């Protein structure tokens, strides 16, 4: 499993609209192509900073292709783009645009700590 996080900023005064948009859109179709699977997403927001955490099994390029083709994601990304600061606007309508966004917005993983399974703690 891979955990990824991307960040982007929204214009001041648009936080409520962004919060509503990101908490209420139709989830994307599940990515399950035999090798790749989207496990979960979480969105965090503080003031004008948004962090989206994504957990996947498989490869990031497959996720980028999937997100660039999913109708639900296309709708929310077009709407979201209206609220982003100019430097963080992006085009997620193609695999190339999704790739460029992920390369620019992906946060560095500093550490991941996972608790051992319950039976191993004894």
C-alpha contacts under 8 A as a table, 3 or more apart, distances in Angstrom:
res1	aa1	res2	aa2	distance
1	X	55	X	6.71
1	X	56	X	5.63
1	X	57	X	4.64
1	X	58	X	7.19
2	X	55	X	5.57
2	X	56	X	5.29
2	X	57	X	6.18
2	X	58	X	7.68
3	X	53	X	6.94
3	X	54	X	5.67
3	X	55	X	4.50
3	X	56	X	6.59
4	X	53	X	5.64
4	X	54	X	5.09
4	X	55	X	6.33
4	X	106	X	7.20
4	X	107	X	7.41
4	X	109	X	7.55
5	X	51	X	6.49
5	X	52	X	5.49
5	X	53	X	4.30
5	X	54	X	6.10
5	X	106	X	5.76
5	X	107	X	5.48
5	X	108	X	7.93
6	X	51	X	5.63
6	X	52	X	5.38
6	X	53	X	6.63
6	X	102	X	6.89
6	X	105	X	4.99
6	X	106	X	4.24
6	X	107	X	5.51
7	X	49	X	7.03
7	X	50	X	5.52
7	X	51	X	4.41
7	X	52	X	6.40
7	X	105	X	5.36
7	X	106	X	6.58
7	X	107	X	6.89
8	X	49	X	6.05
8	X	50	X	5.41
8	X	51	X	6.72
8	X	84	X	7.46
8	X	88	X	5.92
8	X	105	X	6.58
9	X	48	X	5.39
9	X	49	X	4.64
9	X	50	X	5.97
9	X	84	X	5.84
9	X	85	X	5.89
9	X	88	X	6.51
10	X	14	X	6.68
10	X	15	X	6.86
10	X	18	X	7.80
10	X	48	X	5.03
10	X	49	X	6.53
10	X	50	X	7.53
10	X	83	X	5.48
10	X	84	X	4.12
10	X	85	X	5.22
11	X	14	X	5.78
11	X	15	X	7.53
11	X	48	X	6.56
11	X	83	X	5.82
11	X	84	X	5.59
11	X	85	X	5.12
12	X	15	X	6.83
12	X	48	X	6.33
13	X	16	X	7.53
14	X	17	X	5.40
14	X	18	X	6.22
14	X	83	X	6.20
15	X	18	X	5.07
15	X	19	X	5.98
15	X	47	X	7.00
15	X	48	X	6.37
16	X	19	X	5.04
16	X	20	X	6.14
17	X	20	X	5.15
17	X	21	X	6.08
18	X	21	X	4.98
18	X	22	X	5.97
18	X	80	X	6.83
18	X	83	X	7.17
19	X	22	X	5.35
19	X	23	X	6.04
19	X	45	X	7.78
20	X	23	X	5.35
20	X	24	X	5.99
21	X	24	X	5.44
21	X	25	X	6.14
21	X	76	X	7.20
21	X	80	X	7.48
22	X	25	X	6.17
22	X	43	X	7.52
22	X	76	X	7.71
25	X	72	X	7.41
25	X	76	X	6.78
26	X	72	X	6.00
27	X	72	X	6.72
27	X	73	X	7.79
28	X	67	X	7.80
28	X	70	X	6.31
28	X	71	X	7.65
28	X	72	X	5.60
28	X	73	X	6.14
29	X	70	X	6.87
30	X	37	X	7.30
30	X	38	X	6.44
31	X	36	X	6.67
31	X	37	X	4.93
31	X	38	X	5.35
31	X	63	X	7.46
31	X	66	X	6.82
32	X	35	X	7.13
32	X	36	X	5.66
32	X	37	X	4.72
32	X	38	X	7.24
33	X	36	X	5.64
33	X	37	X	7.03
34	X	37	X	7.77
35	X	57	X	7.53
35	X	58	X	5.90
36	X	56	X	7.21
36	X	57	X	5.34
36	X	58	X	4.31
36	X	59	X	6.45
36	X	62	X	6.88
36	X	63	X	7.67
37	X	56	X	5.62
37	X	57	X	5.06
37	X	58	X	6.50
38	X	54	X	7.74
38	X	55	X	6.37
38	X	56	X	4.60
38	X	57	X	6.55
38	X	63	X	7.30
39	X	54	X	7.60
39	X	55	X	5.25
39	X	56	X	5.16
39	X	57	X	7.03
40	X	54	X	5.80
40	X	55	X	5.17
40	X	56	X	7.16
41	X	52	X	6.81
41	X	53	X	5.47
41	X	54	X	4.46
41	X	55	X	6.37
42	X	52	X	5.64
42	X	53	X	5.07
42	X	54	X	6.61
43	X	50	X	7.00
43	X	51	X	5.75
43	X	52	X	4.38
43	X	53	X	6.27
44	X	50	X	5.70
44	X	51	X	5.10
44	X	52	X	6.28
45	X	48	X	7.05
45	X	49	X	5.61
45	X	50	X	4.43
45	X	51	X	6.29
46	X	49	X	5.39
46	X	50	X	6.70
56	X	59	X	7.70
56	X	60	X	7.87
56	X	63	X	7.98
58	X	62	X	7.74
59	X	62	X	5.66
59	X	63	X	6.88
60	X	63	X	5.05
60	X	64	X	6.25
61	X	64	X	5.02
61	X	65	X	6.22
61	X	99	X	7.50
62	X	65	X	5.19
62	X	66	X	6.14
63	X	66	X	5.01
63	X	67	X	6.10
64	X	67	X	5.23
64	X	68	X	6.11
64	X	95	X	5.95
64	X	98	X	5.64
64	X	99	X	6.26
65	X	68	X	5.25
65	X	69	X	6.45
65	X	94	X	7.45
65	X	95	X	4.90
65	X	98	X	7.51
66	X	69	X	5.37
66	X	70	X	6.19
67	X	70	X	5.32
67	X	73	X	6.23
67	X	74	X	7.73
67	X	92	X	7.66
67	X	98	X	7.58
68	X	73	X	7.39
68	X	74	X	6.86
68	X	92	X	5.43
68	X	93	X	5.04
68	X	94	X	5.08
68	X	95	X	5.53
68	X	97	X	7.94
68	X	98	X	6.19
69	X	73	X	7.87
69	X	74	X	7.26
69	X	93	X	6.94
69	X	94	X	7.16
69	X	95	X	7.99
70	X	73	X	5.41
70	X	74	X	6.19
71	X	74	X	4.99
71	X	75	X	6.26
72	X	75	X	5.27
72	X	76	X	6.41
73	X	76	X	5.23
73	X	77	X	5.91
74	X	77	X	5.21
74	X	78	X	6.15
74	X	92	X	6.98
74	X	93	X	6.44
75	X	78	X	5.36
75	X	79	X	6.38
76	X	79	X	5.13
76	X	80	X	5.87
77	X	80	X	4.91
77	X	81	X	5.94
77	X	92	X	6.83
78	X	81	X	5.31
78	X	82	X	7.12
79	X	82	X	5.67
79	X	83	X	7.63
80	X	83	X	5.52
80	X	84	X	6.72
81	X	84	X	5.36
81	X	89	X	5.69
81	X	90	X	6.87
84	X	87	X	7.95
84	X	88	X	6.04
84	X	89	X	5.74
85	X	88	X	5.56
85	X	89	X	6.57
86	X	89	X	5.48
90	X	97	X	7.04
90	X	98	X	8.00
90	X	101	X	6.22
91	X	94	X	7.29
91	X	97	X	5.09
91	X	98	X	6.81
91	X	101	X	7.63
92	X	95	X	7.25
92	X	97	X	5.05
92	X	98	X	4.66
92	X	101	X	7.50
93	X	97	X	6.50
93	X	98	X	7.20
94	X	97	X	5.15
94	X	98	X	6.19
95	X	98	X	5.08
95	X	99	X	6.00
96	X	99	X	5.02
96	X	100	X	6.18
97	X	100	X	5.13
97	X	101	X	6.21
98	X	101	X	5.11
98	X	102	X	6.16
99	X	102	X	5.19
99	X	103	X	6.12
100	X	103	X	5.21
100	X	104	X	6.22
101	X	104	X	5.24
101	X	105	X	5.84
102	X	105	X	5.16
102	X	106	X	5.31
103	X	106	X	5.77
109	X	112	X	7.56
116	X	120	X	6.22
116	X	121	X	6.60
117	X	120	X	5.43
117	X	121	X	6.85
118	X	121	X	5.45
118	X	122	X	7.66
119	X	122	X	6.29
